Amino acid sequence: MKKSLSIFLVLFFLFFFSAYLFARTKIYDHRTDVAEIHASASQLSPEVIRSLAGEFKGIMADYLLLEAATVIGAQNKLNVEDWNAISRLFKQSMALDPYFKQTYSLVQSTLPWEAKMPEKAIELLKISSLHRSWDWQPDFYIGFDYYYHFNDNLNGSKYLMEASKNPGASPLLGLLGAHLSQKGGQTKAGIAFLRTMYENEENEDTKKQIKQRMDALEGVLILEEAIEKFTVKFDRSPKNLDELITAEILSAIPKNPYYDAYYYDHKTGIISYNTAF
């Protein structure tokens, strides 16, 4: 009798849940005021939601993720409150099912870019990294976010090295992580890191941002190598970048995709595409 009742309750829940999702999808499909679709998320902690979900954790996790994806895909401009709610939906979904790959994929494709919340993305990706210990991608994304959004080479290198230990990861990730932690190899490693991310990214807007950073670093690399040649030839570093042209080492200074020019500190030899000394 108890077994029959349990089966009935499960079937009833599945029917109700499916009907709800179908109706919700149809409503969104026919709404003309899509700009009014905004995110909302329960303020209950993930622990409480996990307790309330009981044996329906997997289904509830899928629902919460679908709720987030629906709002993200609604074509309307999301505000800070929306993105905070979406990040809560992600966290609640992960609390119910921390093993689902699609969750961390959606986190990485939205929070660091559209939402401008890379720190929240890292927090959630660490949940996936902890539970999906066989998967190299969460650590790769964490390393990328530290490097790209925070210019944190140390943590970027650390998580790249962790990613390289997992099955399916390219052995080059370990070398990339090692070079990223060494001053002399940071620029080349950064370009290789960005190229790997660029080739695996599907969102065109995100790819444009990554490509812009790649172009900036490639300009830095050209200048670094030119300064090295100048130093060998004249036994001193150039006082400014124009000396590279005067000495006929470069025919032109690379274009900085972010600003009018690259910044150069002749005392330290450091070149930057986004920092004035």
C-alpha positions in Angstrom: 0.0 0.0 0.0 2.8 2.4 1.0 4.7 1.6 -2.3 1.6 2.3 -4.4 1.0 5.6 -2.6 4.6 6.6 -3.2 4.3 5.8 -6.9 1.1 7.7 -7.1 2.7 10.8 -5.4 5.7 10.7 -7.8 3.5 10.4 -10.9 1.2 13.2 -9.6 4.2 15.5 -9.0 5.7 14.7 -12.4 2.3 15.4 -14.1 1.8 18.7 -12.2 5.4 19.8 -12.8 5.2 19.0 -16.6 1.9 20.8 -16.9 3.3 23.8 -15.1 6.4 24.0 -17.3 4.3 23.6 -20.5 1.9 26.4 -19.5 4.7 28.7 -18.5 6.5 28.2 -21.8 3.4 28.9 -23.7 2.8 32.1 -21.7 6.3 33.3 -22.5 5.9 32.4 -26.1 2.8 34.5 -26.5 3.7 37.5 -24.3 4.4 40.7 -26.1 5.6 42.6 -23.0 8.8 40.5 -22.8 10.6 43.5 -21.3 8.6 42.9 -18.1 10.0 39.3 -17.7 12.3 39.5 -14.7 14.0 37.0 -12.5 12.8 36.0 -9.0 14.2 33.5 -6.6 13.3 32.3 -3.2 15.3 33.7 -0.3 15.4 30.3 1.3 18.9 29.0 1.8 20.0 26.1 -0.5 20.1 23.8 2.5 16.4 24.5 3.3 15.4 24.0 -0.4 17.4 20.7 -0.5 15.5 19.5 2.6 12.1 20.6 1.2 12.7 19.0 -2.2 13.2 15.5 -0.6 13.2 12.8 -3.3 12.5 15.3 -6.0 15.9 17.1 -5.9 16.8 16.3 -9.5 13.5 17.6 -10.8 13.6 20.7 -8.7 17.2 21.4 -9.8 16.1 21.2 -13.4 13.2 23.5 -12.8 15.3 26.2 -11.1 17.8 26.0 -13.9 15.1 26.3 -16.5 13.7 29.3 -14.6 17.0 31.0 -14.9 17.5 30.1 -18.5 14.0 31.3 -19.4 14.7 34.8 -18.1 18.2 35.0 -19.6 16.8 34.1 -23.0 13.8 36.5 -22.8 15.7 39.1 -24.9 15.0 41.9 -22.3 17.7 43.9 -20.6 18.3 42.5 -17.1 19.1 44.6 -14.1 21.3 44.0 -11.1 18.3 42.6 -9.1 17.6 40.1 -12.0 21.2 38.9 -12.0 21.3 38.5 -8.3 18.1 36.4 -8.5 19.5 34.4 -11.3 22.7 33.7 -9.4 20.6 32.5 -6.4 18.7 30.2 -8.8 22.0 28.8 -10.0 23.2 28.3 -6.4 19.9 26.6 -5.4 19.9 24.4 -8.4 23.5 23.3 -7.6 22.6 22.6 -4.0 20.0 20.1 -5.3 22.2 18.7 -8.1 25.8 19.8 -8.1 26.8 17.3 -10.8 24.8 18.7 -13.7 27.2 20.0 -16.4 24.7 22.3 -18.0 24.4 24.4 -14.8 28.1 25.4 -14.6 28.2 25.9 -18.4 25.3 28.4 -18.1 27.0 30.1 -15.1 30.2 30.6 -17.1 28.5 31.8 -20.2 26.5 34.5 -18.4 27.7 35.7 -15.0 31.2 36.8 -15.9 30.1 38.5 -19.1 26.5 39.8 -19.3 26.1 40.1 -15.5 29.6 41.5 -14.8 29.7 39.1 -11.8 32.9 37.1 -12.3 33.4 36.7 -8.5 30.0 35.0 -8.2 30.8 32.8 -11.2 34.0 31.6 -9.5 32.0 30.9 -6.3 29.6 28.7 -8.2 32.2 27.1 -10.4 34.0 26.0 -7.3 30.9 24.0 -6.3 31.1 22.1 -9.6 34.8 21.7 -9.2 34.3 20.1 -5.8 31.6 17.6 -6.9 32.8 17.0 -10.5 36.4 16.1 -9.5 36.8 14.1 -12.8 35.9 17.1 -15.0 38.7 19.5 -16.1 36.4 22.3 -17.3 35.3 23.9 -14.0 38.9 24.4 -12.9 39.7 25.7 -16.3 36.9 28.2 -16.2 37.9 29.3 -12.7 41.5 29.8 -13.8 40.3 31.8 -16.8 38.1 34.0 -14.7 40.9 34.8 -12.3 43.2 35.6 -15.1 40.9 37.5 -17.4 38.6 39.4 -15.0 41.0 39.9 -12.1 44.5 39.8 -13.7 45.3 37.3 -11.0 48.0 35.1 -12.6 48.7 33.2 -9.4 45.2 31.8 -9.0 44.8 31.5 -12.7 47.9 29.3 -12.8 46.8 27.3 -9.8 43.5 26.3 -11.3 45.0 25.6 -14.7 47.4 23.2 -13.0 44.5 21.5 -11.2 42.5 21.2 -14.5 45.5 19.6 -16.2 45.4 16.7 -13.8 41.9 15.6 -14.8 41.0 13.0 -17.5 40.5 14.5 -20.9 42.4 17.7 -20.2 45.1 18.7 -22.6 48.6 18.2 -21.2 49.3 21.7 -22.4 47.2 23.1 -19.6 49.9 22.2 -17.1 52.6 23.9 -19.1 50.3 26.9 -19.6 49.7 27.2 -15.9 53.4 27.0 -15.2 54.3 29.7 -17.7 51.4 31.9 -16.4 53.1 31.9 -12.9 56.4 33.0 -14.3 56.9 36.6 -15.3 58.9 35.9 -18.4 56.2 33.6 -19.9 53.1 35.4 -18.9 52.3 37.2 -22.2 52.7 34.1 -24.4 50.8 32.0 -21.8 48.1 34.5 -21.7 47.6 34.5 -25.4 47.5 30.7 -25.5 45.1 30.7 -22.6 42.8 33.1 -24.4 43.0 31.3 -27.7 41.9 28.0 -26.0 39.0 29.8 -24.4 38.1 31.5 -27.7 38.0 28.3 -29.6 35.7 26.7 -27.1 33.4 29.6 -26.6 30.0 29.6 -28.5 28.6 33.0 -27.6 29.7 35.5 -30.3 29.6 38.6 -28.0 31.9 36.8 -25.5 34.2 35.7 -28.3 34.6 39.3 -29.4 35.7 40.3 -25.9 38.2 37.5 -25.7 39.5 38.3 -29.2 40.0 42.0 -28.2 42.1 40.9 -25.2 44.1 38.5 -27.4 44.8 41.3 -29.9 46.0 43.5 -27.0 48.3 40.9 -25.6 49.7 40.1 -29.1 50.6 43.8 -29.3 52.3 43.6 -25.9 54.3 40.5 -27.1 55.5 42.3 -30.2 56.7 45.3 -28.1 58.3 43.0 -25.5 60.3 41.2 -28.2 61.2 44.5 -29.9 62.5 46.0 -26.6 64.6 42.9 -26.0 66.2 43.3 -29.4 66.8 47.0 -28.8 68.4 46.2 -25.4 70.7 43.7 -26.9 71.7 46.0 -29.7 72.2 49.2 -27.7 73.0 47.8 -24.2 70.1 49.8 -22.7 66.4 49.8 -22.7 64.5 52.3 -24.9 63.3 55.5 -23.2 60.1 55.3 -25.1 58.4 53.2 -27.7 59.1 55.6 -30.5 62.8 54.6 -30.2 61.9 51.2 -31.5 60.9 52.8 -34.8 63.9 55.1 -34.9 66.2 52.1 -34.4 64.3 50.4 -37.3 63.4 47.5 -35.0 59.7 48.1 -35.7 58.1 49.8 -38.6 55.1 50.8 -36.5 53.8 50.5 -33.0 51.0 47.9 -32.7 47.5 49.3 -32.3 46.0 49.0 -28.8 42.4 47.8 -29.1 41.5 49.4 -25.8 43.2 52.8 -25.8 45.1 55.2 -28.0 48.5 53.6 -27.2 50.3 51.0 -25.1 51.8 52.2 -21.8 55.5 51.6 -21.3 57.6 52.1 -18.2 61.3 52.2 -19.3 62.5 51.8 -15.8 60.9 48.4 -15.3 60.4 47.4 -18.9 56.8 46.7 -18.3 54.3 47.2 -21.1 50.5 47.4 -20.4 47.5 47.8 -22.6 45.2 49.0 -19.8 47.3 50.6 -17.1 49.1 54.0 -17.0 52.2 54.1 -14.9 
